[in-house]
Amino acid sequence: MNSKGQAYSVFKLLIAAVVAVSILMILFSILGGLDFFVTKDPMDEASKNVKKLVNELGIPKKIGKVTFQPESILAAKPIAEGTQELSSDQICVQIGDYDDDRFDVVTDGRSIRYTGSTTQATGLWIICSRGKEIEQDIEDNGLEDELDPSDCPSFDDDSSARFCIVSITEESA
């Protein structure tokens, strides 16, 4: 064989490898975009989104998928600390319309524990508003079944202070 033939074979192999890597990159980006392998921590997602929504009062946000690990807790204090703007009395966590007996209220409005033995995917609803406006904002957005400030012991409907509710709900894509 001559040297041209051998170089051509190596070149074909190189092209095949580049094409294969390109196809893998496209597949991984598609799978990554669909969140098949990514799990979002409820506490991190709640903290990050409350920090954003505390300055966008009255606008609810649904986080489509978070994953509770066995014995994990969703609590007001770490969410408040993550915002660096609110106290734990200005955050309320609740089970909302999510019907699953593996979630227990540890302290009303302050913490919820997931007691299941396997991971559980859910969603979260979050809304921030002024205390005296939050009930109207919830009603205006049709979220009375998902968010209920009366379940929050520190809620003051006469207050102009900011107040946020984080509620567990059904997962959505």
N, C-alpha and C positions, 0 to 999 in steps of 0.2 A: 504494500500500500504506500501511496505517496503521502507527504506531510500535509497537503491540502485536505485530504479526506479525514485525517485524524483531527485537524483543527475544526473542521466543519462539525464533526460529531460532538466535540466539547462545546462548541457554540450552540448547537441544538439543545444539549443538556442544560446549558445556562439559561437559555430562553424558556425551557420547560419549567425550570426552578423558579424563575421570575414570575411566570404566569401562575404557577401553583401558589406562591406566596401572596400574590395579588388577590387570587380567589379566596384564600383563607382570611385575608384582611377584610375583604368585603363581607364575608360571612360573619366574622366576629363583630364587625360594626353593626350589622343588622341584628344579631342576637343581643348585643349590648344595648341597642336602642329599644329593644322590646323588654328589657329588664328581666330576662329569664334567670340570670344568675346573680343579679345584684339584689341584695337585701338592704332595705333602709331601716335604720334604727328609729323607732317611734320618738324617743326622747330627743335625738338629734334633729329629726325632721320638725318636730313641734317647736323646739327652741329656735331653729333657723327661720321658720315661717312666722312665728310670733314676733321675732325681732323685726321682720319685714312689715308685717301687718299692723304693728303698733303705731306706725306712722301712716297707715292707709285705713283710717277708721271707717267702720261700717261695711267693709268689703270682705265677704267670707271667702275662704279658700278651702278646697277639698284636695287633700293629698291622697292620691289614688291607691297607693300601696306602701304599707310599712309592715315590718315583720317583727312580731313579739317573740322573744326567746322565752323558754320556760323560766318561770319565776322572775320575769322582768317587771319593772315598775315604771309607770308613767306618773311623774310627780310635778307639782307646781313649782316647788323651790328651785330645782335645777333648770327648769324652763325659764323662770324669772331671772336667774343668774346669767343665763345665756343671752338674754336681751340687754343686760346692763342698764335697763331703763325702768323696769318694773319690779315691784316687790312680790313675794309669793302670795300676798293677799289680793293682788290684782290679776292673778291667774287662777282659773278654775278648770280642773280636769274632770271629765265625766264619761260614763259609758254610753250615754246617748241612746240611739235607737238600735244599737248592736245587741242582739239577743244571744248571748253565749254565757252559760253559767261558769265558764272557766275564768271570767274576769270578775274580780272582787273589789269592791270599794274598801280601801284600807281606812281612809279618812275622808269624809264627805268633802268633795271639791278640791282636795289636796293631793290624793294619790290613789292609783288603781294598780292592782297586781294581776298579772296573767299567771294563772296556776296550772295551765296545761302542761303536758309532758313533752309535747312536740311544738315546733314553731307554728305560729298562727299569723297569716296575712290578713290585715284589715286596712281600712282607710281612716283618715282623720278629717274632721271638719274643724276649722279654726276661724274665729271672728274676734276682732278687737273693736271696741267702741268706747264711748264715755258711758259711765254707769247709768246715767239717766236716759241714754239714747239706745242702749243695746237691745232692749226688748223690741223697740220699733224697728231697728235694723234687722233683727232676726225675722220679724214678721214680714218686712218689706222684701226679704229674700226668700220667703217661703220655707224657712228652716225650723219652724216651731217643733217639729217632731224630732229633729236632730240635736238642737241646742236649747237648753233650758236654764236660764240664769237663776231661777228659783231653787235649783239644786245646788247652788253655790252659797255656802254660809257667809262668805265675806262680801257677797254682792250687795251694793248699796244703790238702789234705783234713784236716789236723789243726788248722787255724786257726779261731779264733772270730771273726776279722775278717770284715766284710761283703765279698761278692764278687758281681759281676753278669756275666751272659753275655748278649750281644746276637748273635742268629743270624739270617741271611737265610733266608727261607722263601718258599713260594708265596704269591702275593697272594690275599687273600680279600675279599669284599665287606663 
